[in-house]
């Protein structure tokens, strides 16, 4: 079982002589997700040729600091009846999920733009796949039951990263789902700042 609809496992990170793309075959328009992961591999190969590839990881020290920062929320969940084992699993999932967003959000903007530009035949798959991903993201950041159990600071950061994809989806396909996330003014402002930085870097790398 994988935590996302698709993921790339780089050979040396998993002790294999080959790279592996895992995906959920029942996920809508999974062809787009497979292509997306192949673009991750393409960018890794390009970075290696230029000597810029780096490994993104979270060490024990950072994990412990993350958990300590949520002590008040853990106390709240304890009072609600959640036991230590389930809380430990929950906090690990929170940390790993946020780490994936921090790593993937900026790269994914470039990948989706490349897919849209270089593979026009994939656009129907891309449209429907991104729409499904955002539907999941809206649920994960606005459903009352989830919101009650999620630390506000983590929820806000996750929502801000999801707003980046919503802004790109609007730019590529003219469909604005921004306010489906029920963002605060601060989250909207920060997401716009991030997206403006992406657009500036996009122009710079294109020689514009």
ZINORLIN-V524270 format. One record per residue. N is the residue number from 1. PSI is psi in radians with two decimals (* if undefined). NEAR is the number of other C-alpha atoms within 12 Angstrom. Layout:
BEGIN
n:psi:near
N:PSI:NEAR
N:PSI:NEAR
END
This chain:
BEGIN
n:psi:near
1:2.30:10
2:2.64:14
3:-0.20:15
4:3.04:25
5:-0.50:28
6:2.70:30
7:2.63:27
8:2.28:30
9:1.92:23
10:2.40:23
11:-1.04:15
12:-0.40:13
13:-0.24:15
14:0.26:12
15:0.63:11
16:2.76:11
17:0.16:11
18:2.71:14
19:2.68:22
20:2.28:22
21:2.12:27
22:2.55:25
23:2.80:26
24:1.90:19
25:-0.36:18
26:-0.05:12
27:2.44:22
28:2.28:24
29:0.88:27
30:-0.33:30
31:-0.66:30
32:-0.70:35
33:-0.65:37
34:-0.77:29
35:-0.70:32
36:-0.79:38
37:-0.59:32
38:-0.60:28
39:-0.63:28
40:-0.81:34
41:-0.70:26
42:-0.79:21
43:-0.63:22
44:-0.80:25
45:-0.72:18
46:-0.74:15
47:-0.65:15
48:-0.73:14
49:-0.55:11
50:0.00:11
51:0.46:10
52:0.04:12
53:2.36:16
54:2.68:14
55:2.22:14
56:2.10:13
57:2.83:16
58:2.14:20
59:2.98:14
60:-0.71:12
61:-0.75:11
62:-0.64:16
63:-0.78:22
64:-0.69:17
65:-0.65:15
66:-0.81:26
67:-0.72:27
68:-0.60:16
69:-0.25:18
70:0.39:26
71:-0.74:17
72:-0.68:16
73:-0.65:25
74:-0.72:26
75:-0.73:20
76:-0.79:18
77:-0.61:23
78:-0.76:18
79:-0.43:13
80:-0.10:14
81:0.09:14
82:2.35:18
83:2.89:16
84:-0.77:16
85:-0.81:12
86:-0.61:15
87:-0.70:26
88:-0.79:20
89:-0.69:15
90:-0.79:24
91:-0.65:30
92:-0.76:22
93:-0.71:21
94:-0.85:29
95:-0.79:33
96:-0.66:25
97:-0.77:26
98:-0.68:29
99:-0.71:24
100:-0.73:24
101:-0.76:29
102:-0.73:24
103:-0.81:20
104:-0.55:27
105:-0.88:30
106:-0.71:30
107:-0.70:28
108:-0.55:31
109:-0.77:37
110:-0.71:29
111:-0.81:31
112:-0.60:39
113:-0.71:29
114:-0.73:25
115:-0.79:30
116:-0.71:27
117:-0.73:15
118:-0.31:15
119:1.20:19
120:-0.49:17
121:-0.33:14
122:-0.07:26
123:-0.71:26
124:-0.68:21
125:-0.75:26
126:-0.79:34
127:-0.90:34
128:-0.62:23
129:-0.81:29
130:-0.63:39
131:-0.73:29
132:-0.73:25
133:-0.73:29
134:-0.56:34
135:-0.74:23
136:-0.73:21
137:-0.70:32
138:-0.78:31
139:-0.76:22
140:-0.35:28
141:-0.05:34
142:-0.27:28
143:2.21:19
144:-0.68:13
145:-0.66:11
146:-0.75:19
147:-0.70:21
148:-0.59:18
149:-0.18:28
150:2.30:32
151:2.36:29
152:-0.67:18
153:-0.65:21
154:-0.74:32
155:-0.76:34
156:-0.75:28
157:-0.75:30
158:-0.74:38
159:-0.72:40
160:-0.76:39
161:-0.68:43
162:-0.55:49
163:-0.48:42
164:-0.81:44
165:-0.66:45
166:-0.70:39
167:-0.70:33
168:-0.70:37
169:-0.72:32
170:-0.73:20
171:-0.72:21
172:-0.67:24
173:0.00:22
174:0.22:13
175:2.08:20
176:1.91:20
177:0.23:28
178:-0.85:32
179:-0.04:23
180:-0.41:25
181:-0.07:33
182:0.94:25
183:2.66:29
184:2.83:20
185:-0.67:15
186:-0.71:16
187:-0.72:26
188:-0.77:26
189:-0.77:17
190:-0.74:23
191:-0.70:31
192:-0.68:25
193:-0.80:19
194:-0.76:25
195:-0.62:29
196:-0.67:19
197:-0.70:17
198:-0.79:25
199:-0.66:23
200:-0.77:15
201:-0.63:18
202:-0.76:20
203:-0.76:13
204:-0.78:11
205:-0.36:11
206:-0.02:10
207:0.30:8
208:*:9
END
